[in-house]
Amino acid sequence: MNRTAELFNECIAATPNDIKQRVEWSFEIADKIDGILKERGMTQKEFAHKVGRSEAEVCRWVGGTHNFTLATLAKISAALDVPIIAVP
């Protein structure tokens, strides 16, 4: 294993579990939103207009780098008429 891979693995091992979970959820939500948009043939620009947000913000949502609030998730769910998250 090269040194870069070793350093990466050390960083991952040192990352707290709550941070790992937050990142995983962010990417799962992003994938879900992106999948729905593609399924419907809707562009990020069209979706941004529908939710009243900028295209740049929607790009962050779909990129998985956004820290979603419950209010934002509710707005997205309402705009797409699909639950983005479910709590059992």
Biopython code that builds the backbone (N, CA, C, O; Angstrom):
import numpy as np
from Bio.PDB.StructureBuilder import StructureBuilder

atoms = [
    (1, "MET", "N", (0.853, -1.170, 0.000)),
    (1, "MET", "CA", (0.000, 0.000, 0.000)),
    (1, "MET", "C", (0.905, 1.241, 0.000)),
    (1, "MET", "O", (1.895, 1.302, 0.728)),
    (2, "ASN", "N", (0.543, 2.227, -0.832)),
    (2, "ASN", "CA", (1.376, 3.429, -0.874)),
    (2, "ASN", "C", (1.041, 4.363, 0.289)),
    (2, "ASN", "O", (0.031, 4.190, 0.971)),
    (3, "ARG", "N", (1.890, 5.333, 0.497)),
    (3, "ARG", "CA", (1.767, 6.229, 1.650)),
    (3, "ARG", "C", (0.466, 7.032, 1.618)),
    (3, "ARG", "O", (-0.137, 7.267, 2.665)),
    (4, "THR", "N", (0.032, 7.451, 0.443)),
    (4, "THR", "CA", (-1.212, 8.211, 0.332)),
    (4, "THR", "C", (-2.388, 7.365, 0.801)),
    (4, "THR", "O", (-3.245, 7.850, 1.540)),
    (5, "ALA", "N", (-2.435, 6.124, 0.383)),
    (5, "ALA", "CA", (-3.512, 5.227, 0.803)),
    (5, "ALA", "C", (-3.459, 4.987, 2.308)),
    (5, "ALA", "O", (-4.496, 4.925, 2.968)),
    (6, "GLU", "N", (-2.266, 4.855, 2.841)),
    (6, "GLU", "CA", (-2.111, 4.663, 4.288)),
    (6, "GLU", "C", (-2.643, 5.870, 5.057)),
    (6, "GLU", "O", (-3.367, 5.717, 6.041)),
    (7, "LEU", "N", (-2.281, 7.068, 4.604)),
    (7, "LEU", "CA", (-2.756, 8.292, 5.254)),
    (7, "LEU", "C", (-4.274, 8.411, 5.166)),
    (7, "LEU", "O", (-4.934, 8.806, 6.127)),
    (8, "PHE", "N", (-4.809, 8.069, 4.014)),
    (8, "PHE", "CA", (-6.263, 8.110, 3.834)),
    (8, "PHE", "C", (-6.943, 7.156, 4.822)),
    (8, "PHE", "O", (-7.907, 7.528, 5.491)),
    (9, "ASN", "N", (-6.440, 5.948, 4.903)),
    (9, "ASN", "CA", (-7.020, 4.958, 5.810)),
    (9, "ASN", "C", (-6.905, 5.399, 7.272)),
    (9, "ASN", "O", (-7.811, 5.154, 8.068)),
    (10, "GLU", "N", (-5.804, 6.044, 7.621)),
    (10, "GLU", "CA", (-5.643, 6.564, 8.979)),
    (10, "GLU", "C", (-6.670, 7.655, 9.274)),
    (10, "GLU", "O", (-7.243, 7.704, 10.362)),
    (11, "CYS", "N", (-6.893, 8.518, 8.304)),
    (11, "CYS", "CA", (-7.891, 9.587, 8.478)),
    (11, "CYS", "C", (-9.291, 9.011, 8.643)),
    (11, "CYS", "O", (-10.056, 9.451, 9.502)),
    (12, "ILE", "N", (-9.614, 8.045, 7.831)),
    (12, "ILE", "CA", (-10.933, 7.412, 7.929)),
    (12, "ILE", "C", (-11.092, 6.737, 9.286)),
    (12, "ILE", "O", (-12.141, 6.852, 9.919)),
    (13, "ALA", "N", (-10.068, 6.040, 9.728)),
    (13, "ALA", "CA", (-10.127, 5.349, 11.021)),
    (13, "ALA", "C", (-10.274, 6.339, 12.177)),
    (13, "ALA", "O", (-10.886, 6.016, 13.195)),
    (14, "ALA", "N", (-9.723, 7.533, 12.026)),
    (14, "ALA", "CA", (-9.776, 8.544, 13.091)),
    (14, "ALA", "C", (-11.054, 9.385, 13.054)),
    (14, "ALA", "O", (-11.311, 10.165, 13.971)),
    (15, "THR", "N", (-11.847, 9.230, 12.006)),
    (15, "THR", "CA", (-13.072, 10.009, 11.879)),
    (15, "THR", "C", (-14.144, 9.432, 12.801)),
    (15, "THR", "O", (-14.403, 8.229, 12.773)),
    (16, "PRO", "N", (-14.768, 10.282, 13.618)),
    (16, "PRO", "CA", (-15.817, 9.797, 14.521)),
    (16, "PRO", "C", (-16.991, 9.183, 13.752)),
    (16, "PRO", "O", (-17.294, 9.599, 12.633)),
    (17, "ASN", "N", (-17.631, 8.216, 14.344)),
    (17, "ASN", "CA", (-18.728, 7.508, 13.687)),
    (17, "ASN", "C", (-19.892, 8.416, 13.324)),
    (17, "ASN", "O", (-20.537, 8.208, 12.296)),
    (18, "ASP", "N", (-20.173, 9.426, 14.153)),
    (18, "ASP", "CA", (-21.284, 10.321, 13.824)),
    (18, "ASP", "C", (-21.000, 11.119, 12.553)),
    (18, "ASP", "O", (-21.914, 11.400, 11.777)),
    (19, "ILE", "N", (-19.751, 11.478, 12.341)),
    (19, "ILE", "CA", (-19.376, 12.196, 11.111)),
    (19, "ILE", "C", (-19.492, 11.263, 9.916)),
    (19, "ILE", "O", (-19.998, 11.660, 8.867)),
    (20, "LYS", "N", (-19.033, 10.035, 10.064)),
    (20, "LYS", "CA", (-19.160, 9.061, 8.978)),
    (20, "LYS", "C", (-20.622, 8.862, 8.600)),
    (20, "LYS", "O", (-20.957, 8.803, 7.417)),
    (21, "GLN", "N", (-21.500, 8.759, 9.607)),
    (21, "GLN", "CA", (-22.925, 8.560, 9.353)),
    (21, "GLN", "C", (-23.529, 9.767, 8.657)),
    (21, "GLN", "O", (-24.323, 9.608, 7.730)),
    (22, "ARG", "N", (-23.169, 10.973, 9.084)),
    (22, "ARG", "CA", (-23.695, 12.188, 8.468)),
    (22, "ARG", "C", (-23.304, 12.263, 6.996)),
    (22, "ARG", "O", (-24.126, 12.609, 6.148)),
    (23, "VAL", "N", (-22.055, 11.940, 6.696)),
    (23, "VAL", "CA", (-21.584, 11.956, 5.306)),
    (23, "VAL", "C", (-22.330, 10.914, 4.483)),
    (23, "VAL", "O", (-22.750, 11.187, 3.359)),
    (24, "GLU", "N", (-22.494, 9.723, 5.044)),
    (24, "GLU", "CA", (-23.219, 8.661, 4.333)),
    (24, "GLU", "C", (-24.647, 9.101, 4.024)),
    (24, "GLU", "O", (-25.117, 8.939, 2.898)),
    (25, "TRP", "N", (-25.342, 9.659, 5.026)),
    (25, "TRP", "CA", (-26.716, 10.121, 4.800)),
    (25, "TRP", "C", (-26.771, 11.230, 3.762)),
    (25, "TRP", "O", (-27.668, 11.242, 2.918)),
    (26, "SER", "N", (-25.827, 12.162, 3.810)),
    (26, "SER", "CA", (-25.815, 13.264, 2.847)),
    (26, "SER", "C", (-25.722, 12.743, 1.418)),
    (26, "SER", "O", (-26.428, 13.214, 0.526)),
    (27, "PHE", "N", (-24.847, 11.769, 1.214)),
    (27, "PHE", "CA", (-24.703, 11.212, -0.133)),
    (27, "PHE", "C", (-25.922, 10.389, -0.539)),
    (27, "PHE", "O", (-26.305, 10.402, -1.709)),
    (28, "GLU", "N", (-26.533, 9.684, 0.391)),
    (28, "GLU", "CA", (-27.744, 8.914, 0.068)),
    (28, "GLU", "C", (-28.882, 9.853, -0.326)),
    (28, "GLU", "O", (-29.608, 9.584, -1.283)),
    (29, "ILE", "N", (-29.037, 10.950, 0.409)),
    (29, "ILE", "CA", (-30.074, 11.930, 0.087)),
    (29, "ILE", "C", (-29.784, 12.554, -1.272)),
    (29, "ILE", "O", (-30.688, 12.694, -2.095)),
    (30, "ALA", "N", (-28.542, 12.926, -1.510)),
    (30, "ALA", "CA", (-28.155, 13.516, -2.794)),
    (30, "ALA", "C", (-28.454, 12.565, -3.938)),
    (30, "ALA", "O", (-28.989, 12.977, -4.968)),
    (31, "ASP", "N", (-28.112, 11.296, -3.765)),
    (31, "ASP", "CA", (-28.377, 10.295, -4.807)),
    (31, "ASP", "C", (-29.874, 10.159, -5.065)),
    (31, "ASP", "O", (-30.302, 10.015, -6.211)),
    (32, "LYS", "N", (-30.666, 10.204, -3.998)),
    (32, "LYS", "CA", (-32.114, 10.073, -4.157)),
    (32, "LYS", "C", (-32.683, 11.251, -4.932)),
    (32, "LYS", "O", (-33.473, 11.066, -5.858)),
    (33, "ILE", "N", (-32.283, 12.461, -4.558)),
    (33, "ILE", "CA", (-32.762, 13.650, -5.265)),
    (33, "ILE", "C", (-32.345, 13.598, -6.725)),
    (33, "ILE", "O", (-33.164, 13.828, -7.615)),
    (34, "ASP", "N", (-31.077, 13.298, -6.977)),
    (34, "ASP", "CA", (-30.570, 13.224, -8.347)),
    (34, "ASP", "C", (-31.315, 12.167, -9.155)),
    (34, "ASP", "O", (-31.656, 12.393, -10.316)),
    (35, "GLY", "N", (-31.565, 11.022, -8.543)),
    (35, "GLY", "CA", (-32.286, 9.954, -9.234)),
    (35, "GLY", "C", (-33.707, 10.364, -9.611)),
    (35, "GLY", "O", (-34.172, 10.068, -10.711)),
    (36, "ILE", "N", (-34.389, 11.041, -8.702)),
    (36, "ILE", "CA", (-35.755, 11.504, -8.983)),
    (36, "ILE", "C", (-35.748, 12.525, -10.117)),
    (36, "ILE", "O", (-36.587, 12.472, -11.016)),
    (37, "LEU", "N", (-34.798, 13.451, -10.068)),
    (37, "LEU", "CA", (-34.718, 14.457, -11.132)),
    (37, "LEU", "C", (-34.471, 13.794, -12.487)),
    (37, "LEU", "O", (-35.111, 14.141, -13.479)),
    (38, "LYS", "N", (-33.545, 12.845, -12.524)),
    (38, "LYS", "CA", (-33.249, 12.148, -13.789)),
    (38, "LYS", "C", (-34.456, 11.348, -14.265)),
    (38, "LYS", "O", (-34.780, 11.347, -15.453)),
    (39, "GLU", "N", (-35.119, 10.667, -13.332)),
    (39, "GLU", "CA", (-36.314, 9.878, -13.645)),
    (39, "GLU", "C", (-37.378, 10.750, -14.318)),
    (39, "GLU", "O", (-38.066, 10.312, -15.240)),
    (40, "ARG", "N", (-37.498, 11.972, -13.848)),
    (40, "ARG", "CA", (-38.531, 12.883, -14.343)),
    (40, "ARG", "C", (-38.054, 13.756, -15.488)),
    (40, "ARG", "O", (-38.833, 14.533, -16.040)),
    (41, "GLY", "N", (-36.793, 13.641, -15.850)),
    (41, "GLY", "CA", (-36.248, 14.471, -16.917)),
    (41, "GLY", "C", (-36.211, 15.941, -16.538)),
    (41, "GLY", "O", (-36.317, 16.815, -17.398)),
    (42, "MET", "N", (-36.061, 16.211, -15.247)),
    (42, "MET", "CA", (-36.050, 17.585, -14.734)),
    (42, "MET", "C", (-34.611, 18.042, -14.527)),
    (42, "MET", "O", (-33.798, 17.314, -13.958)),
    (43, "THR", "N", (-34.304, 19.232, -14.984)),
    (43, "THR", "CA", (-32.963, 19.769, -14.787)),
    (43, "THR", "C", (-32.846, 20.345, -13.376)),
    (43, "THR", "O", (-33.846, 20.606, -12.708)),
    (44, "GLN", "N", (-31.608, 20.534, -12.945)),
    (44, "GLN", "CA", (-31.384, 21.168, -11.652)),
    (44, "GLN", "C", (-31.921, 22.593, -11.665)),
    (44, "GLN", "O", (-32.417, 23.082, -10.650)),
    (45, "LYS", "N", (-31.825, 23.248, -12.791)),
    (45, "LYS", "CA", (-32.329, 24.619, -12.917)),
    (45, "LYS", "C", (-33.843, 24.642, -12.735)),
    (45, "LYS", "O", (-34.368, 25.493, -12.017)),
    (46, "GLU", "N", (-34.543, 23.718, -13.377)),
    (46, "GLU", "CA", (-36.002, 23.639, -13.237)),
    (46, "GLU", "C", (-36.393, 23.339, -11.790)),
    (46, "GLU", "O", (-37.329, 23.928, -11.251)),
    (47, "PHE", "N", (-35.668, 22.422, -11.180)),
    (47, "PHE", "CA", (-35.952, 22.058, -9.799)),
    (47, "PHE", "C", (-35.683, 23.240, -8.869)),
    (47, "PHE", "O", (-36.463, 23.501, -7.953)),
    (48, "ALA", "N", (-34.591, 23.945, -9.101)),
    (48, "ALA", "CA", (-34.261, 25.117, -8.280)),
    (48, "ALA", "C", (-35.390, 26.137, -8.345)),
    (48, "ALA", "O", (-35.766, 26.715, -7.326)),
    (49, "HIS", "N", (-35.926, 26.359, -9.530)),
    (49, "HIS", "CA", (-37.041, 27.293, -9.678)),
    (49, "HIS", "C", (-38.261, 26.797, -8.903)),
    (49, "HIS", "O", (-38.956, 27.582, -8.257)),
    (50, "LYS", "N", (-38.510, 25.509, -8.971)),
    (50, "LYS", "CA", (-39.683, 24.923, -8.303)),
    (50, "LYS", "C", (-39.605, 25.065, -6.777)),
    (50, "LYS", "O", (-40.626, 25.279, -6.122)),
    (51, "VAL", "N", (-38.404, 24.948, -6.213)),
    (51, "VAL", "CA", (-38.253, 25.049, -4.752)),
    (51, "VAL", "C", (-37.853, 26.457, -4.307)),
    (51, "VAL", "O", (-37.689, 26.703, -3.112)),
    (52, "GLY", "N", (-37.699, 27.366, -5.242)),
    (52, "GLY", "CA", (-37.363, 28.740, -4.899)),
    (52, "GLY", "C", (-35.951, 28.922, -4.366)),
    (52, "GLY", "O", (-35.703, 29.774, -3.513)),
    (53, "ARG", "N", (-35.039, 28.124, -4.869)),
    (53, "ARG", "CA", (-33.636, 28.203, -4.454)),
    (53, "ARG", "C", (-32.771, 28.422, -5.683)),
    (53, "ARG", "O", (-33.233, 28.286, -6.816)),
    (54, "SER", "N", (-31.520, 28.759, -5.449)),
    (54, "SER", "CA", (-30.609, 28.986, -6.574)),
    (54, "SER", "C", (-30.167, 27.650, -7.164)),
    (54, "SER", "O", (-30.180, 26.612, -6.503)),
    (55, "GLU", "N", (-29.781, 27.718, -8.413)),
    (55, "GLU", "CA", (-29.267, 26.520, -9.075)),
    (55, "GLU", "C", (-27.987, 26.038, -8.396)),
    (55, "GLU", "O", (-27.733, 24.835, -8.322)),
    (56, "ALA", "N", (-27.177, 26.984, -7.897)),
    (56, "ALA", "CA", (-25.936, 26.624, -7.198)),
    (56, "ALA", "C", (-26.242, 25.827, -5.928)),
    (56, "ALA", "O", (-25.532, 24.874, -5.607)),
    (57, "GLU", "N", (-27.292, 26.213, -5.211)),
    (57, "GLU", "CA", (-27.640, 25.473, -4.001)),
    (57, "GLU", "C", (-28.114, 24.058, -4.333)),
    (57, "GLU", "O", (-27.738, 23.097, -3.662)),
    (58, "VAL", "N", (-28.931, 23.940, -5.361)),
    (58, "VAL", "CA", (-29.391, 22.614, -5.781)),
    (58, "VAL", "C", (-28.200, 21.767, -6.224)),
    (58, "VAL", "O", (-28.167, 20.561, -5.976)),
    (59, "CYS", "N", (-27.236, 22.386, -6.871)),
    (59, "CYS", "CA", (-26.019, 21.679, -7.278)),
    (59, "CYS", "C", (-25.294, 21.119, -6.049)),
    (59, "CYS", "O", (-24.787, 19.998, -6.088)),
    (60, "ARG", "N", (-25.243, 21.890, -4.964)),
    (60, "ARG", "CA", (-24.629, 21.396, -3.717)),
    (60, "ARG", "C", (-25.451, 20.258, -3.132)),
    (60, "ARG", "O", (-24.891, 19.294, -2.611)),
    (61, "TRP", "N", (-26.782, 20.360, -3.213)),
    (61, "TRP", "CA", (-27.640, 19.287, -2.706)),
    (61, "TRP", "C", (-27.320, 17.980, -3.425)),
    (61, "TRP", "O", (-27.124, 16.937, -2.801)),
    (62, "VAL", "N", (-27.274, 18.065, -4.748)),
    (62, "VAL", "CA", (-27.061, 16.865, -5.561)),
    (62, "VAL", "C", (-25.615, 16.386, -5.472)),
    (62, "VAL", "O", (-25.335, 15.210, -5.700)),
    (63, "GLY", "N", (-24.718, 17.275, -5.149)),
    (63, "GLY", "CA", (-23.307, 16.909, -5.009)),
    (63, "GLY", "C", (-22.985, 16.218, -3.701)),
    (63, "GLY", "O", (-21.896, 15.668, -3.536)),
    (64, "GLY", "N", (-23.929, 16.243, -2.766)),
    (64, "GLY", "CA", (-23.716, 15.555, -1.499)),
    (64, "GLY", "C", (-22.941, 16.354, -0.466)),
    (64, "GLY", "O", (-22.523, 15.813, 0.558)),
    (65, "THR", "N", (-22.745, 17.653, -0.735)),
    (65, "THR", "CA", (-21.943, 18.453, 0.198)),
    (65, "THR", "C", (-22.794, 19.377, 1.061)),
    (65, "THR", "O", (-22.255, 20.200, 1.801)),
    (66, "HIS", "N", (-24.098, 19.252, 0.976)),
    (66, "HIS", "CA", (-24.988, 20.138, 1.726)),
    (66, "HIS", "C", (-25.383, 19.493, 3.048)),
    (66, "HIS", "O", (-25.657, 18.294, 3.105)),
    (67, "ASN", "N", (-25.412, 20.292, 4.107)),
    (67, "ASN", "CA", (-25.874, 19.823, 5.406)),
    (67, "ASN", "C", (-27.366, 20.149, 5.488)),
    (67, "ASN", "O", (-27.740, 21.261, 5.860)),
    (68, "PHE", "N", (-28.205, 19.194, 5.147)),
    (68, "PHE", "CA", (-29.641, 19.412, 5.061)),
    (68, "PHE", "C", (-30.281, 19.671, 6.421)),
    (68, "PHE", "O", (-29.949, 19.022, 7.413)),
    (69, "THR", "N", (-31.199, 20.626, 6.448)),
    (69, "THR", "CA", (-32.037, 20.814, 7.620)),
    (69, "THR", "C", (-33.345, 20.068, 7.359)),
    (69, "THR", "O", (-33.655, 19.713, 6.221)),
    (70, "LEU", "N", (-34.097, 19.839, 8.415)),
    (70, "LEU", "CA", (-35.403, 19.200, 8.245)),
    (70, "LEU", "C", (-36.318, 20.075, 7.391)),
    (70, "LEU", "O", (-37.101, 19.562, 6.591)),
    (71, "ALA", "N", (-36.221, 21.392, 7.559)),
    (71, "ALA", "CA", (-37.042, 22.310, 6.767)),
    (71, "ALA", "C", (-36.732, 22.167, 5.272)),
    (71, "ALA", "O", (-37.640, 22.150, 4.440)),
    (72, "THR", "N", (-35.453, 22.067, 4.947)),
    (72, "THR", "CA", (-35.064, 21.910, 3.541)),
    (72, "THR", "C", (-35.539, 20.569, 2.994)),
    (72, "THR", "O", (-36.045, 20.500, 1.874)),
    (73, "LEU", "N", (-35.379, 19.510, 3.774)),
    (73, "LEU", "CA", (-35.834, 18.191, 3.328)),
    (73, "LEU", "C", (-37.348, 18.171, 3.125)),
    (73, "LEU", "O", (-37.841, 17.543, 2.188)),
    (74, "ALA", "N", (-38.085, 18.855, 3.996)),
    (74, "ALA", "CA", (-39.544, 18.926, 3.846)),
    (74, "ALA", "C", (-39.905, 19.683, 2.570)),
    (74, "ALA", "O", (-40.823, 19.288, 1.851)),
    (75, "LYS", "N", (-39.187, 20.765, 2.290)),
    (75, "LYS", "CA", (-39.438, 21.565, 1.089)),
    (75, "LYS", "C", (-39.153, 20.739, -0.174)),
    (75, "LYS", "O", (-39.918, 20.781, -1.137)),
    (76, "ILE", "N", (-38.060, 20.000, -0.156)),
    (76, "ILE", "CA", (-37.700, 19.148, -1.294)),
    (76, "ILE", "C", (-38.753, 18.061, -1.482)),
    (76, "ILE", "O", (-39.202, 17.812, -2.601)),
    (77, "SER", "N", (-39.142, 17.417, -0.390)),
    (77, "SER", "CA", (-40.156, 16.355, -0.458)),
    (77, "SER", "C", (-41.467, 16.882, -1.029)),
    (77, "SER", "O", (-42.098, 16.231, -1.861)),
    (78, "ALA", "N", (-41.869, 18.060, -0.578)),
    (78, "ALA", "CA", (-43.123, 18.653, -1.058)),
    (78, "ALA", "C", (-43.038, 18.995, -2.546)),
    (78, "ALA", "O", (-43.981, 18.759, -3.303)),
    (79, "ALA", "N", (-41.903, 19.549, -2.953)),
    (79, "ALA", "CA", (-41.736, 19.933, -4.362)),
    (79, "ALA", "C", (-41.729, 18.730, -5.284)),
    (79, "ALA", "O", (-42.245, 18.794, -6.400)),
    (80, "LEU", "N", (-41.149, 17.638, -4.824)),
    (80, "LEU", "CA", (-41.064, 16.428, -5.644)),
    (80, "LEU", "C", (-42.242, 15.487, -5.413)),
    (80, "LEU", "O", (-42.434, 14.525, -6.156)),
    (81, "ASP", "N", (-43.023, 15.771, -4.384)),
    (81, "ASP", "CA", (-44.163, 14.928, -3.999)),
    (81, "ASP", "C", (-43.711, 13.480, -3.724)),
    (81, "ASP", "O", (-44.384, 12.509, -4.069)),
    (82, "VAL", "N", (-42.535, 13.396, -3.086)),
    (82, "VAL", "CA", (-41.933, 12.110, -2.720)),
    (82, "VAL", "C", (-41.239, 12.295, -1.378)),
    (82, "VAL", "O", (-40.521, 13.277, -1.194)),
    (83, "PRO", "N", (-41.435, 11.374, -0.435)),
    (83, "PRO", "CA", (-40.685, 11.509, 0.816)),
    (83, "PRO", "C", (-39.192, 11.262, 0.566)),
    (83, "PRO", "O", (-38.805, 10.228, 0.023)),
    (84, "ILE", "N", (-38.375, 12.217, 0.967)),
    (84, "ILE", "CA", (-36.928, 12.099, 0.776)),
    (84, "ILE", "C", (-36.314, 11.252, 1.888)),
    (84, "ILE", "O", (-35.364, 10.503, 1.657)),
    (85, "ILE", "N", (-36.860, 11.374, 3.086)),
    (85, "ILE", "CA", (-36.407, 10.542, 4.200)),
    (85, "ILE", "C", (-37.617, 9.891, 4.846)),
    (85, "ILE", "O", (-38.743, 10.370, 4.709)),
    (86, "ALA", "N", (-37.376, 8.808, 5.542)),
    (86, "ALA", "CA", (-38.448, 8.121, 6.270)),
    (86, "ALA", "C", (-37.901, 7.715, 7.635)),
    (86, "ALA", "O", (-36.784, 7.212, 7.753)),
    (87, "VAL", "N", (-38.699, 7.941, 8.639)),
    (87, "VAL", "CA", (-38.321, 7.541, 9.980)),
    (87, "VAL", "C", (-39.263, 6.414, 10.384)),
    (87, "VAL", "O", (-40.477, 6.601, 10.467)),
    (88, "PRO", "N", (-38.684, 5.236, 10.634)),
    (88, "PRO", "CA", (-39.564, 4.101, 10.953)),
    (88, "PRO", "C", (-40.275, 4.251, 12.271)),
    (88, "PRO", "O", (-41.044, 3.372, 12.662)),
]
sb = StructureBuilder()
sb.init_structure("model")
sb.init_model(0)
sb.init_chain("A")
sb.init_seg("    ")
for serial, (resi, resn, name, xyz) in enumerate(atoms, 1):
    if name == "N":
        sb.init_residue(resn, " ", resi, " ")
    sb.init_atom(name, np.array(xyz, "f"), 0.0, 1.0, " ", f" {name:<3s}", serial, name[0])
structure = sb.get_structure()
